């Protein structure tokens, strides 16, 4: 079963994301970790993900909670994974999560 990785617990209802897999926190609340703004934070995130068996081809990064550290995490995953990592984004129109790959831009070209 795929895992849905959330950077850390947050006061956001993410119950709908559970249909994509087992909710797993990269860092638990109160866990000792480097500052969110230090380079060591990203290194420790990759260590934790490796220990938890993260597979970018099958697992997800849940985009929910404090956006600044999530953006750092998502950028690092998109940069360093061999395949485009999968992420879950909340879509307010459908009131559900949608899957999108990280680092793969869909660009719409409008005719002039």
N, CA, C and O atoms as a Tinker XYZ file with bonds, in Angstrom:
   448  protein
     1  N      0.846000   -1.177000    0.000000    73     2
     2  CA     0.000000    0.000000    0.000000    64     1     3
     3  C      0.893000    1.242000    0.000000    63     2     4     5
     4  O      1.844000    1.317000    0.779000    81     3
     5  N      0.601000    2.211000   -0.860000    73     3     6
     6  CA     1.383000    3.448000   -0.870000    64     5     7
     7  C      1.271000    4.191000    0.462000    63     6     8     9
     8  O      0.347000    3.970000    1.246000    81     7
     9  N      2.227000    5.064000    0.686000    73     7    10
    10  CA     2.203000    5.918000    1.871000    64     9    11
    11  C      1.983000    7.361000    1.436000    63    10    12    13
    12  O      2.423000    7.780000    0.365000    81    11
    13  N      1.299000    8.103000    2.283000    73    11    14
    14  CA     1.086000    9.530000    2.085000    64    13    15
    15  C      1.920000   10.228000    3.146000    63    14    16    17
    16  O      1.577000   10.205000    4.328000    81    15
    17  N      3.014000   10.848000    2.725000    73    15    18
    18  CA     3.935000   11.479000    3.664000    64    17    19
    19  C      3.546000   12.929000    3.888000    63    18    20    21
    20  O      3.406000   13.710000    2.947000    81    19
    21  N      3.375000   13.267000    5.158000    73    19    22
    22  CA     3.113000   14.649000    5.559000    64    21    23
    23  C      4.336000   15.109000    6.327000    63    22    24    25
    24  O      4.858000   14.371000    7.162000    81    23
    25  N      4.798000   16.320000    6.057000    73    23    26
    26  CA     6.034000   16.793000    6.666000    64    25    27
    27  C      6.001000   16.654000    8.182000    63    26    28    29
    28  O      6.942000   16.133000    8.781000    81    27
    29  N      4.913000   17.121000    8.807000    73    27    30
    30  CA     4.752000   16.996000   10.252000    64    29    31
    31  C      3.278000   17.179000   10.588000    63    30    32    33
    32  O      2.537000   17.743000    9.783000    81    31
    33  N      2.835000   16.721000   11.744000    73    31    34
    34  CA     1.429000   16.910000   12.113000    64    33    35
    35  C      1.054000   18.391000   12.104000    63    34    36    37
    36  O      1.848000   19.253000   12.481000    81    35
    37  N     -0.155000   18.658000   11.670000    73    35    38
    38  CA    -0.642000   20.032000   11.589000    64    37    39
    39  C     -2.139000   20.002000   11.842000    63    38    40    41
    40  O     -2.782000   18.967000   11.667000    81    39
    41  N     -2.688000   21.121000   12.249000    73    39    42
    42  CA    -4.114000   21.193000   12.551000    64    41    43
    43  C     -4.942000   21.380000   11.285000    63    42    44    45
    44  O     -5.685000   22.354000   11.166000    81    43
    45  N     -4.820000   20.474000   10.363000    73    43    46
    46  CA    -5.549000   20.499000    9.102000    64    45    47
    47  C     -6.207000   19.130000    8.940000    63    46    48    49
    48  O     -5.569000   18.106000    9.183000    81    47
    49  N     -7.463000   19.104000    8.537000    73    47    50
    50  CA    -8.145000   17.830000    8.311000    64    49    51
    51  C     -7.648000   17.239000    6.988000    63    50    52    53
    52  O     -7.942000   17.759000    5.912000    81    51
    53  N     -6.900000   16.157000    7.089000    73    51    54
    54  CA    -6.347000   15.504000    5.902000    64    53    55
    55  C     -6.942000   14.111000    5.720000    63    54    56    57
    56  O     -6.373000   13.275000    5.018000    81    55
    57  N     -8.075000   13.866000    6.345000    73    55    58
    58  CA    -8.664000   12.529000    6.319000    64    57    59
    59  C     -8.947000   12.035000    4.905000    63    58    60    61
    60  O     -8.844000   10.836000    4.645000    81    59
    61  N     -9.299000   12.927000    3.990000    73    59    62
    62  CA    -9.583000   12.493000    2.616000    64    61    63
    63  C     -8.333000   11.995000    1.893000    63    62    64    65
    64  O     -8.445000   11.256000    0.915000    81    63
    65  N     -7.171000   12.379000    2.346000    73    63    66
    66  CA    -5.924000   11.927000    1.726000    64    65    67
    67  C     -5.639000   10.464000    2.045000    63    66    68    69
    68  O     -4.853000    9.819000    1.352000    81    67
    69  N     -6.270000    9.943000    3.081000    73    67    70
    70  CA    -6.016000    8.548000    3.493000    64    69    71
    71  C     -6.445000    7.535000    2.434000    63    70    72    73
    72  O     -5.975000    6.397000    2.445000    81    71
    73  N     -7.324000    7.930000    1.527000    73    71    74
    74  CA    -7.737000    6.979000    0.489000    64    73    75
    75  C     -6.597000    6.679000   -0.489000    63    74    76    77
    76  O     -6.660000    5.704000   -1.238000    81    75
    77  N     -5.547000    7.525000   -0.480000    73    75    78
    78  CA    -4.396000    7.310000   -1.355000    64    77    79
    79  C     -3.337000    6.421000   -0.708000    63    78    80    81
    80  O     -2.451000    5.913000   -1.396000    81    79
    81  N     -3.422000    6.230000    0.610000    73    79    82
    82  CA    -2.435000    5.404000    1.292000    64    81    83
    83  C     -2.369000    5.718000    2.777000    63    82    84    85
    84  O     -3.144000    6.515000    3.305000    81    83
    85  N     -1.426000    5.072000    3.425000    73    83    86
    86  CA    -1.238000    5.221000    4.878000    64    85    87
    87  C     -0.587000    6.565000    5.189000    63    86    88    89
    88  O      0.479000    6.876000    4.656000    81    87
    89  N     -1.218000    7.360000    6.043000    73    87    90
    90  CA    -0.675000    8.664000    6.424000    64    89    91
    91  C      0.542000    8.453000    7.327000    63    90    92    93
    92  O      0.459000    7.779000    8.354000    81    91
    93  N      1.668000    9.037000    6.929000    73    91    94
    94  CA     2.938000    8.868000    7.627000    64    93    95
    95  C      3.590000   10.234000    7.803000    63    94    96    97
    96  O      3.739000   10.984000    6.839000    81    95
    97  N      3.979000   10.554000    9.033000    73    95    98
    98  CA     4.637000   11.832000    9.300000    64    97    99
    99  C      6.146000   11.673000    9.160000    63    98   100   101
   100  O      6.736000   10.752000    9.727000    81    99
   101  N      6.767000   12.573000    8.404000    73    99   102
   102  CA     8.226000   12.542000    8.257000    64   101   103
   103  C      8.873000   12.938000    9.580000    63   102   104   105
   104  O      9.845000   12.319000   10.013000    81   103
   105  N      8.334000   13.963000   10.214000    73   103   106
   106  CA     8.784000   14.388000   11.537000    64   105   107
   107  C      7.579000   14.418000   12.460000    63   106   108   109
   108  O      6.560000   15.028000   12.134000    81   107
   109  N      7.685000   13.770000   13.602000    73   107   110
   110  CA     6.600000   13.788000   14.588000    64   109   111
   111  C      6.630000   15.101000   15.354000    63   110   112   113
   112  O      7.673000   15.746000   15.454000    81   111
   113  N      5.488000   15.492000   15.891000    73   111   114
   114  CA     5.404000   16.707000   16.705000    64   113   115
   115  C      6.361000   16.570000   17.894000    63   114   116   117
   116  O      6.356000   15.555000   18.591000    81   115
   117  N      7.177000   17.600000   18.117000    73   115   118
   118  CA     8.114000   17.606000   19.230000    64   117   119
   119  C      9.416000   16.863000   18.967000    63   118   120   121
   120  O     10.296000   16.839000   19.828000    81   119
   121  N      9.553000   16.258000   17.790000    73   119   122
   122  CA    10.783000   15.519000   17.476000    64   121   123
   123  C     11.954000   16.491000   17.329000    63   122   124   125
   124  O     11.792000   17.613000   16.850000    81   123
   125  N     13.123000   16.041000   17.746000    73   123   126
   126  CA    14.317000   16.862000   17.564000    64   125   127
   127  C     14.723000   16.762000   16.100000    63   126   128   129
   128  O     14.931000   15.672000   15.566000    81   127
   129  N     14.830000   17.912000   15.472000    73   127   130
   130  CA    15.216000   17.985000   14.073000    64   129   131
   131  C     15.898000   19.312000   13.833000    63   130   132   133
   132  O     15.766000   20.227000   14.646000    81   131
   133  N     16.625000   19.438000   12.735000    73   131   134
   134  CA    17.248000   20.733000   12.428000    64   133   135
   135  C     16.184000   21.803000   12.171000    63   134   136   137
   136  O     15.030000   21.482000   11.887000    81   135
   137  N     16.572000   23.054000   12.271000    73   135   138
   138  CA    15.684000   24.165000   11.969000    64   137   139
   139  C     15.148000   24.026000   10.542000    63   138   140   141
   140  O     15.865000   23.594000    9.640000    81   139
   141  N     13.898000   24.393000   10.354000    73   139   142
   142  CA    13.286000   24.328000    9.022000    64   141   143
   143  C     14.066000   25.114000    7.982000    63   142   144   145
   144  O     13.971000   24.826000    6.789000    81   143
   145  N     14.832000   26.097000    8.415000    73   143   146
   146  CA    15.505000   27.006000    7.487000    64   145   147
   147  C     16.959000   26.634000    7.253000    63   146   148   149
   148  O     17.648000   27.303000    6.482000    81   147
   149  N     17.440000   25.583000    7.903000    73   147   150
   150  CA    18.837000   25.195000    7.723000    64   149   151
   151  C     18.967000   24.155000    6.608000    63   150   152   153
   152  O     18.025000   23.410000    6.339000    81   151
   153  N     20.138000   24.106000    5.957000    73   151   154
   154  CA    20.370000   23.079000    4.935000    64   153   155
   155  C     20.267000   21.662000    5.510000    63   154   156   157
   156  O     19.921000   20.721000    4.796000    81   155
   157  N     20.566000   21.517000    6.796000    73   155   158
   158  CA    20.510000   20.205000    7.430000    64   157   159
   159  C     19.085000   19.662000    7.509000    63   158   160   161
   160  O     18.888000   18.449000    7.589000    81   159
   161  N     18.098000   20.544000    7.488000    73   159   162
   162  CA    16.708000   20.092000    7.529000    64   161   163
   163  C     16.393000   19.194000    6.333000    63   162   164   165
   164  O     15.802000   18.126000    6.493000    81   163
   165  N     16.785000   19.625000    5.142000    73   163   166
   166  CA    16.521000   18.827000    3.938000    64   165   167
   167  C     17.303000   17.525000    3.997000    63   166   168   169
   168  O     16.776000   16.473000    3.632000    81   167
   169  N     18.555000   17.576000    4.450000    73   167   170
   170  CA    19.336000   16.338000    4.589000    64   169   171
   171  C     18.640000   15.364000    5.529000    63   170   172   173
   172  O     18.526000   14.177000    5.224000    81   171
   173  N     18.173000   15.864000    6.674000    73   171   174
   174  CA    17.491000   15.001000    7.651000    64   173   175
   175  C     16.177000   14.477000    7.090000    63   174   176   177
   176  O     15.795000   13.341000    7.372000    81   175
   177  N     15.483000   15.284000    6.303000    73   175   178
   178  CA    14.245000   14.826000    5.678000    64   177   179
   179  C     14.518000   13.621000    4.775000    63   178   180   181
   180  O     13.769000   12.644000    4.800000    81   179
   181  N     15.595000   13.689000    3.973000    73   179   182
   182  CA    15.929000   12.562000    3.096000    64   181   183
   183  C     16.333000   11.326000    3.906000    63   182   184   185
   184  O     16.012000   10.204000    3.514000    81   183
   185  N     17.031000   11.518000    5.025000    73   183   186
   186  CA    17.381000   10.387000    5.899000    64   185   187
   187  C     16.106000    9.734000    6.422000    63   186   188   189
   188  O     15.960000    8.512000    6.370000    81   187
   189  N     15.187000   10.553000    6.924000    73   187   190
   190  CA    13.924000   10.023000    7.457000    64   189   191
   191  C     13.139000    9.294000    6.372000    63   190   192   193
   192  O     12.631000    8.197000    6.603000    81   191
   193  N     13.037000    9.899000    5.190000    73   191   194
   194  CA    12.292000    9.264000    4.095000    64   193   195
   195  C     12.913000    7.916000    3.715000    63   194   196   197
   196  O     12.193000    6.946000    3.476000    81   195
   197  N     14.241000    7.854000    3.660000    73   195   198
   198  CA    14.912000    6.590000    3.328000    64   197   199
   199  C     14.622000    5.529000    4.382000    63   198   200   201
   200  O     14.357000    4.376000    4.044000    81   199
   201  N     14.671000    5.913000    5.666000    73   199   202
   202  CA    14.388000    4.961000    6.746000    64   201   203
   203  C     12.937000    4.492000    6.717000    63   202   204   205
   204  O     12.638000    3.380000    7.152000    81   203
   205  N     12.034000    5.329000    6.207000    73   203   206
   206  CA    10.609000    4.982000    6.151000    64   205   207
   207  C     10.236000    4.278000    4.851000    63   206   208   209
   208  O      9.073000    3.933000    4.639000    81   207
   209  N     11.219000    4.066000    3.985000    73   207   210
   210  CA    10.966000    3.333000    2.747000    64   209   211
   211  C     10.262000    4.145000    1.672000    63   210   212   213
   212  O      9.551000    3.581000    0.841000    81   211
   213  N     10.449000    5.457000    1.676000    73   211   214
   214  CA     9.806000    6.316000    0.686000    64   213   215
   215  C     10.187000    5.925000   -0.733000    63   214   216   217
   216  O     11.367000    5.763000   -1.043000    81   215
   217  N      9.181000    5.772000   -1.597000    73   215   218
   218  CA     9.387000    5.468000   -3.004000    64   217   219
   219  C      8.650000    6.531000   -3.817000    63   218   220   221
   220  O      7.419000    6.539000   -3.832000    81   219
   221  N      9.375000    7.432000   -4.497000    73   219   222
   222  CA     8.710000    8.519000   -5.220000    64   221   223
   223  C      7.809000    8.032000   -6.348000    63   222   224   225
   224  O      6.946000    8.780000   -6.807000    81   223
   225  N      7.989000    6.822000   -6.794000    73   223   226
   226  CA     7.154000    6.294000   -7.873000    64   225   227
   227  C      5.787000    5.826000   -7.383000    63   226   228   229
   228  O      4.843000    5.743000   -8.169000    81   227
   229  N      5.672000    5.519000   -6.084000    73   227   230
   230  CA     4.400000    4.986000   -5.578000    64   229   231
   231  C      3.817000    5.781000   -4.418000    63   230   232   233
   232  O      2.604000    5.759000   -4.211000    81   231
   233  N      4.652000    6.481000   -3.659000    73   231   234
   234  CA     4.188000    7.217000   -2.490000    64   233   235
   235  C      3.884000    8.667000   -2.854000    63   234   236   237
   236  O      4.135000    9.106000   -3.977000    81   235
   237  N      3.340000    9.398000   -1.890000    73   235   238
   238  CA     2.929000   10.781000   -2.115000    64   237   239
   239  C      3.506000   11.701000   -1.050000    63   238   240   241
   240  O      3.746000   11.285000    0.083000    81   239
   241  N      3.725000   12.959000   -1.426000    73   239   242
   242  CA     3.970000   14.033000   -0.469000    64   241   243
   243  C      2.665000   14.807000   -0.372000    63   242   244   245
   244  O      2.145000   15.286000   -1.380000    81   243
   245  N      2.141000   14.928000    0.832000    73   243   246
   246  CA     0.891000   15.645000    1.043000    64   245   247
   247  C      1.195000   17.128000    1.207000    63   246   248   249
   248  O      1.941000   17.527000    2.101000    81   247
   249  N      0.615000   17.930000    0.343000    73   247   250
   250  CA     0.807000   19.379000    0.406000    64   249   251
   251  C     -0.293000   19.947000    1.300000    63   250   252   253
   252  O     -1.380000   20.287000    0.834000    81   251
   253  N      0.012000   20.044000    2.592000    73   251   254
   254  CA    -0.946000   20.530000    3.587000    64   253   255
   255  C     -0.167000   21.000000    4.798000    63   254   256   257
   256  O      0.826000   20.382000    5.183000    81   255
   257  N     -0.612000   22.087000    5.398000    73   255   258
   258  CA     0.049000   22.605000    6.582000    64   257   259
   259  C      0.792000   23.886000    6.275000    63   258   260   261
   260  O      0.379000   24.656000    5.408000    81   259
   261  N      1.887000   24.119000    6.981000    73   259   262
   262  CA     2.695000   25.318000    6.819000    64   261   263
   263  C      3.415000   25.255000    5.470000    63   262   264   265
   264  O      4.263000   24.388000    5.262000    81   263
   265  N      3.088000   26.154000    4.572000    73   263   266
   266  CA     3.566000   26.069000    3.186000    64   265   267
   267  C      5.060000   26.279000    3.002000    63   266   268   269
   268  O      5.653000   25.623000    2.145000    81   267
   269  N      5.696000   27.155000    3.760000    73   267   270
   270  CA     7.115000   27.433000    3.524000    64   269   271
   271  C      7.978000   26.171000    3.616000    63   270   272   273
   272  O      8.732000   25.899000    2.682000    81   271
   273  N      7.903000   25.387000    4.700000    73   271   274
   274  CA     8.729000   24.172000    4.736000    64   273   275
   275  C      8.290000   23.130000    3.711000    63   274   276   277
   276  O      9.116000   22.363000    3.218000    81   275
   277  N      6.998000   23.096000    3.385000    73   275   278
   278  CA     6.532000   22.130000    2.389000    64   277   279
   279  C      7.085000   22.479000    1.015000    63   278   280   281
   280  O      7.449000   21.589000    0.247000    81   279
   281  N      7.149000   23.769000    0.703000    73   279   282
   282  CA     7.732000   24.185000   -0.576000    64   281   283
   283  C      9.197000   23.772000   -0.636000    63   282   284   285
   284  O      9.658000   23.278000   -1.665000    81   283
   285  N      9.933000   23.967000    0.455000    73   283   286
   286  CA    11.343000   23.529000    0.484000    64   285   287
   287  C     11.442000   22.021000    0.259000    63   286   288   289
   288  O     12.273000   21.551000   -0.519000    81   287
   289  N     10.589000   21.274000    0.947000    73   287   290
   290  CA    10.620000   19.814000    0.820000    64   289   291
   291  C     10.265000   19.383000   -0.604000    63   290   292   293
   292  O     10.936000   18.529000   -1.183000    81   291
   293  N      9.213000   19.973000   -1.163000    73   291   294
   294  CA     8.773000   19.607000   -2.509000    64   293   295
   295  C      9.842000   19.929000   -3.551000    63   294   296   297
   296  O     10.084000   19.134000   -4.459000    81   295
   297  N     10.479000   21.088000   -3.422000    73   295   298
   298  CA    11.543000   21.456000   -4.360000    64   297   299
   299  C     12.717000   20.488000   -4.276000    63   298   300   301
   300  O     13.277000   20.097000   -5.300000    81   299
   301  N     13.087000   20.105000   -3.062000    73   299   302
   302  CA    14.201000   19.169000   -2.883000    64   301   303
   303  C     13.865000   17.807000   -3.475000    63   302   304   305
   304  O     14.709000   17.188000   -4.123000    81   303
   305  N     12.643000   17.334000   -3.259000    73   303   306
   306  CA    12.244000   16.050000   -3.837000    64   305   307
   307  C     12.239000   16.115000   -5.357000    63   306   308   309
   308  O     12.742000   15.206000   -6.019000    81   307
   309  N     11.674000   17.186000   -5.918000    73   307   310
   310  CA    11.620000   17.327000   -7.373000    64   309   311
   311  C     13.027000   17.379000   -7.970000    63   310   312   313
   312  O     13.264000   16.869000   -9.065000    81   311
   313  N     13.952000   17.996000   -7.245000    73   311   314
   314  CA    15.329000   18.124000   -7.729000    64   313   315
   315  C     16.102000   16.815000   -7.631000    63   314   316   317
   316  O     16.882000   16.493000   -8.528000    81   315
   317  N     15.898000   16.053000   -6.550000    73   315   318
   318  CA    16.800000   14.943000   -6.241000    64   317   319
   319  C     16.270000   13.545000   -6.534000    63   318   320   321
   320  O     17.041000   12.587000   -6.474000    81   319
   321  N     15.006000   13.393000   -6.845000    73   319   322
   322  CA    14.469000   12.057000   -7.115000    64   321   323
   323  C     14.690000   11.679000   -8.576000    63   322   324   325
   324  O     14.684000   12.537000   -9.458000    81   323
   325  N     14.886000   10.386000   -8.819000    73   323   326
   326  CA    15.126000    9.900000  -10.180000    64   325   327
   327  C     13.871000    9.943000  -11.043000    63   326   328   329
   328  O     13.958000   10.054000  -12.266000    81   327
   329  N     12.715000    9.856000  -10.413000    73   327   330
   330  CA    11.441000    9.949000  -11.132000    64   329   331
   331  C     10.661000   11.110000  -10.522000    63   330   332   333
   332  O     10.873000   11.440000   -9.354000    81   331
   333  N      9.766000   11.737000  -11.284000    73   331   334
   334  CA     8.996000   12.833000  -10.684000    64   333   335
   335  C      8.187000   12.338000   -9.485000    63   334   336   337
   336  O      7.343000   11.453000   -9.631000    81   335
   337  N      8.438000   12.902000   -8.305000    73   335   338
   338  CA     7.675000   12.485000   -7.125000    64   337   339
   339  C      6.199000   12.862000   -7.278000    63   338   340   341
   340  O      5.853000   13.810000   -7.982000    81   339
   341  N      5.356000   12.109000   -6.612000    73   339   342
   342  CA     3.923000   12.369000   -6.656000    64   341   343
   343  C      3.522000   13.168000   -5.431000    63   342   344   345
   344  O      4.031000   12.948000   -4.332000    81   343
   345  N      2.600000   14.100000   -5.636000    73   343   346
   346  CA     2.117000   14.931000   -4.538000    64   345   347
   347  C      0.602000   14.977000   -4.576000    63   346   348   349
   348  O     -0.023000   14.790000   -5.620000    81   347
   349  N      0.028000   15.232000   -3.407000    73   347   350
   350  CA    -1.422000   15.404000   -3.287000    64   349   351
   351  C     -1.709000   16.849000   -2.923000    63   350   352   353
   352  O     -1.166000   17.380000   -1.954000    81   351
   353  N     -2.560000   17.470000   -3.702000    73   351   354
   354  CA    -2.984000   18.851000   -3.494000    64   353   355
   355  C     -4.483000   18.859000   -3.248000    63   354   356   357
   356  O     -5.216000   18.099000   -3.881000    81   355
   357  N     -4.947000   19.706000   -2.339000    73   355   358
   358  CA    -6.370000   19.814000   -2.072000    64   357   359
   359  C     -7.006000   20.717000   -3.123000    63   358   360   361
   360  O     -6.555000   21.840000   -3.352000    81   359
   361  N     -8.056000   20.211000   -3.755000    73   359   362
   362  CA    -8.808000   20.959000   -4.759000    64   361   363
   363  C    -10.117000   21.422000   -4.134000    63   362   364   365
   364  O    -10.999000   20.611000   -3.853000    81   363
   365  N    -10.241000   22.728000   -3.918000    73   363   366
   366  CA   -11.434000   23.273000   -3.262000    64   365   367
   367  C    -12.693000   23.094000   -4.107000    63   366   368   369
   368  O    -13.796000   23.044000   -3.564000    81   367
   369  N    -12.542000   22.999000   -5.420000    73   367   370
   370  CA   -13.710000   22.838000   -6.292000    64   369   371
   371  C    -14.359000   21.475000   -6.071000    63   370   372   373
   372  O    -15.581000   21.371000   -5.958000    81   371
   373  N    -13.531000   20.429000   -6.009000    73   371   374
   374  CA   -14.066000   19.079000   -5.810000    64   373   375
   375  C    -14.103000   18.677000   -4.342000    63   374   376   377
   376  O    -14.669000   17.640000   -3.998000    81   375
   377  N    -13.504000   19.492000   -3.472000    73   375   378
   378  CA   -13.398000   19.206000   -2.037000    64   377   379
   379  C    -12.728000   17.857000   -1.795000    63   378   380   381
   380  O    -13.155000   17.074000   -0.946000    81   379
   381  N    -11.662000   17.604000   -2.569000    73   379   382
   382  CA   -10.924000   16.355000   -2.431000    64   381   383
   383  C     -9.479000   16.593000   -2.875000    63   382   384   385
   384  O     -9.149000   17.645000   -3.421000    81   383
   385  N     -8.634000   15.605000   -2.631000    73   383   386
   386  CA    -7.242000   15.699000   -3.036000    64   385   387
   387  C     -7.077000   15.195000   -4.465000    63   386   388   389
   388  O     -7.758000   14.264000   -4.895000    81   387
   389  N     -6.158000   15.831000   -5.190000    73   387   390
   390  CA    -5.812000   15.404000   -6.540000    64   389   391
   391  C     -4.316000   15.137000   -6.584000    63   390   392   393
   392  O     -3.536000   15.773000   -5.875000    81   391
   393  N     -3.932000   14.197000   -7.420000    73   391   394
   394  CA    -2.529000   13.831000   -7.567000    64   393   395
   395  C     -1.906000   14.611000   -8.719000    63   394   396   397
   396  O     -2.469000   14.692000   -9.811000    81   395
   397  N     -0.738000   15.181000   -8.454000    73   395   398
   398  CA     0.035000   15.857000   -9.489000    64   397   399
   399  C      1.507000   15.518000   -9.279000    63   398   400   401
   400  O      1.958000   15.418000   -8.138000    81   399
   401  N      2.259000   15.341000  -10.360000    73   399   402
   402  CA     3.700000   15.106000  -10.200000    64   401   403
   403  C      4.416000   16.408000   -9.859000    63   402   404   405
   404  O      4.022000   17.480000  -10.317000    81   403
   405  N      5.464000   16.308000   -9.056000    73   403   406
   406  CA     6.283000   17.475000   -8.730000    64   405   407
   407  C      7.375000   17.626000   -9.778000    63   406   408   409
   408  O      7.954000   16.637000  -10.228000    81   407
   409  N      7.651000   18.851000  -10.160000    73   407   410
   410  CA     8.747000   19.108000  -11.089000    64   409   411
   411  C      8.383000   18.927000  -12.541000    63   410   412   413
   412  O      9.236000   19.075000  -13.416000    81   411
   413  N      7.135000   18.610000  -12.814000    73   411   414
   414  CA     6.690000   18.447000  -14.192000    64   413   415
   415  C      5.639000   19.519000  -14.429000    63   414   416   417
   416  O      4.507000   19.413000  -13.955000    81   415
   417  N      6.018000   20.532000  -15.154000    73   415   418
   418  CA     5.096000   21.644000  -15.374000    64   417   419
   419  C      4.216000   21.374000  -16.587000    63   418   420   421
   420  O      4.684000   20.983000  -17.656000    81   419
   421  N      2.939000   21.594000  -16.381000    73   419   422
   422  CA     2.012000   21.549000  -17.505000    64   421   423
   423  C      1.802000   22.986000  -17.922000    63   422   424   425
   424  O      1.301000   23.801000  -17.148000    81   423
   425  N      2.178000   23.288000  -19.123000    73   423   426
   426  CA     2.123000   24.678000  -19.572000    64   425   427
   427  C      1.073000   24.825000  -20.655000    63   426   428   429
   428  O      1.032000   24.060000  -21.618000    81   427
   429  N      0.254000   25.791000  -20.481000    73   427   430
   430  CA    -0.766000   26.082000  -21.485000    64   429   431
   431  C     -0.297000   27.272000  -22.293000    63   430   432   433
   432  O     -0.004000   28.333000  -21.742000    81   431
   433  N     -0.227000   27.093000  -23.596000    73   431   434
   434  CA     0.188000   28.186000  -24.473000    64   433   435
   435  C     -1.072000   28.762000  -25.089000    63   434   436   437
   436  O     -1.834000   28.062000  -25.757000    81   435
   437  N     -1.272000   30.019000  -24.858000    73   435   438
   438  CA    -2.446000   30.704000  -25.412000    64   437   439
   439  C     -2.079000   31.367000  -26.727000    63   438   440   441
   440  O     -1.041000   32.017000  -26.851000    81   439
   441  N     -2.934000   31.190000  -27.681000    73   439   442
   442  CA    -2.686000   31.831000  -28.966000    64   441   443
   443  C     -2.978000   33.312000  -28.871000    63   442   444   445
   444  O     -3.882000   33.736000  -28.150000    81   443
   445  N     -2.207000   34.096000  -29.604000    73   443   446
   446  CA    -2.375000   35.557000  -29.572000    64   445   447
   447  C     -3.381000   35.999000  -30.603000    63   446   448
   448  O     -3.655000   37.193000  -30.726000    81   447
